[in-house]
Amino acid sequence: DWFRNLRKTKVADVQIGARALQVRPRELIANERDATWKNIVLAQAPEVEKYAQRAGRTIPVALLEPIDGSPRRAEN
């Protein structure tokens, strides 16, 4: 469901550890998706391939572009 929500928004908040930033999500399609899946996703996390095979569908991939390029510390 989170990816469906990502498709519907123009701006998303992302938190990675203590860093928080706003991003513009863009779903990758066709050759761009396939190249990113192979050269980035599977190269860094090859175990994801087993999940994709069990899912029996193409796993969507999105590019999250930082809006201002300046990560900020997350508020606790």
N, C-alpha and C positions, 0 to 999 in steps of 0.2 A: 504494500500500500504506500510506503514512503516514496517509491519512485513515481507512482501516479501523482502524488502530491507535488513532487519536484517538477513534473511536467506542467503543472498548472500554475506555477509561481514564476514571477520574474526575478525575485530576489529571495535568497535563502540565507539563514544564519547557520554557520558551521563552527563547530568547536572541535579542536584537535588538542587534546591534553589541556593545557592552561590557555592556549591561544583561541581566540574567537574572532571571526571575521564574517563579513557579508560577501556573498558571491552571486553571480548571475549563472544559473545552470543552463546548459545547452546539451540536449540529447544528441549523441553522435549516431549517424546512420550510415548504412552501406559501407563503402570501402574505408571511410574514416573510422567507423565503429570497429570494423574487423581488424584493421591495423592496430588500433589502440588496444583492443582485446588481446591480440597476440603479443605485441611488442612491449606493452606496459603491464597490463593486468596479469597475464599468464607468466610473464618474465619475472614479476615480483612476487606472485602468489600462485604457483602452479597447481596447488591443491584446489583452486577454484574450478578447474576443469572438471573434476569429479562431480562437483555440485551442478555444473551446467549439464553434464550428461544425465544425471539423475532427474533434473528438472524437465528434460526433454523439450526445451525451448531455448530460443536465443535470449541470453541475459542482456538487458539494456545497459548501456554505458553512457555516462554524462561527463561533460567537462564542466568544472566549477571554476569560473573565472573571478578572481578577487575584484571587488568593485573599486576600492581605493588603494589596494596594494599594501596597506599597512595593517598587519595583524595587531590586535589589541589583547590585553590580558583579560581573561574571562572573569566576570564578577561572581563571587560565591555567595 
